[in-house]
């Protein structure tokens, strides 16, 4: 299993909502458009392939691998944790 940070910036509301719902099923929701995925690269590729068609000209998707040691050092601070997972 690997850990990946996934973040997106999508301007179209309906596409952004679809991506949010897709990631919410398979990832831990950290911030509005930031998720953490723990799993295999095969599942990650499937997620990526589902998101890519929803990206417009000005949109972006970031998928960043996190090594296990670095991920253990992650700090997350929030005054609201509704619907969010604390690392």
C-alpha positions as CSV (number, residue, x, y, z in Angstrom):
1,X,0.0,0.0,0.0
2,X,1.1,3.5,-0.8
3,X,-0.1,6.9,0.3
4,X,-0.9,9.7,-2.1
5,X,-2.1,13.3,-1.6
6,X,-4.7,14.2,-4.2
7,X,-5.8,17.8,-4.8
8,X,-7.8,19.3,-7.6
9,X,-8.9,22.7,-8.9
10,X,-12.0,22.4,-11.1
11,X,-14.0,25.4,-12.3
12,X,-17.2,23.6,-13.5
13,X,-19.5,23.0,-10.5
14,X,-21.0,19.8,-11.8
15,X,-17.6,18.3,-12.7
16,X,-16.1,19.4,-9.4
17,X,-19.0,17.8,-7.5
18,X,-18.6,14.5,-9.4
19,X,-14.9,14.4,-8.6
20,X,-15.6,15.2,-5.0
21,X,-18.1,12.3,-4.7
22,X,-15.7,9.9,-6.5
23,X,-12.8,10.7,-4.2
24,X,-15.1,10.7,-1.1
25,X,-15.8,7.0,-1.8
26,X,-12.2,5.9,-2.0
27,X,-10.1,8.5,-0.1
28,X,-9.9,10.3,3.2
29,X,-11.3,13.9,2.9
30,X,-8.8,16.4,4.4
31,X,-9.8,19.8,3.1
32,X,-12.3,21.1,0.5
33,X,-10.5,19.7,-2.5
34,X,-7.7,17.7,-0.8
35,X,-7.8,14.0,-0.2
36,X,-5.4,11.3,1.0
37,X,-5.6,7.9,-0.8
38,X,-4.1,4.8,0.7
39,X,-4.0,1.9,-1.7
40,X,-2.4,0.3,-4.7
41,X,-1.2,2.1,-7.8
42,X,-3.7,0.1,-9.9
43,X,-6.6,1.6,-7.9
44,X,-5.0,5.0,-8.1
45,X,-4.7,4.7,-11.9
46,X,-8.4,3.9,-12.0
47,X,-9.3,7.0,-9.9
48,X,-7.1,9.1,-12.1
49,X,-8.7,7.8,-15.3
50,X,-12.1,8.6,-13.9
51,X,-11.1,12.2,-13.1
52,X,-9.1,13.2,-16.2
53,X,-12.1,13.5,-18.5
54,X,-13.7,15.9,-16.1
55,X,-10.8,18.4,-16.3
56,X,-11.3,21.5,-18.4
57,X,-8.7,23.7,-20.0
58,X,-7.9,25.7,-16.8
59,X,-8.4,22.9,-14.3
60,X,-5.7,20.9,-12.5
61,X,-5.2,17.7,-10.6
62,X,-2.3,17.0,-8.3
63,X,-1.4,13.4,-7.2
64,X,1.6,13.4,-5.0
65,X,3.2,10.2,-3.5
66,X,4.0,10.4,0.2
67,X,6.6,8.0,1.6
68,X,5.5,6.2,4.8
69,X,8.0,7.9,7.0
70,X,7.1,11.4,5.7
71,X,3.4,10.6,6.0
72,X,3.8,9.6,9.7
73,X,5.1,13.2,10.3
74,X,2.1,14.9,8.8
75,X,0.4,17.5,10.9
76,X,-3.2,18.6,10.3
77,X,-4.9,21.4,12.1
78,X,-8.5,22.5,11.7
79,X,-11.1,24.2,13.8
80,X,-13.8,22.4,11.9
81,X,-13.5,18.7,11.3
82,X,-17.0,18.0,10.0
83,X,-16.8,15.3,7.3
84,X,-13.1,15.3,7.5
85,X,-10.6,12.7,8.7
86,X,-7.8,13.8,11.1
87,X,-4.5,12.3,10.3
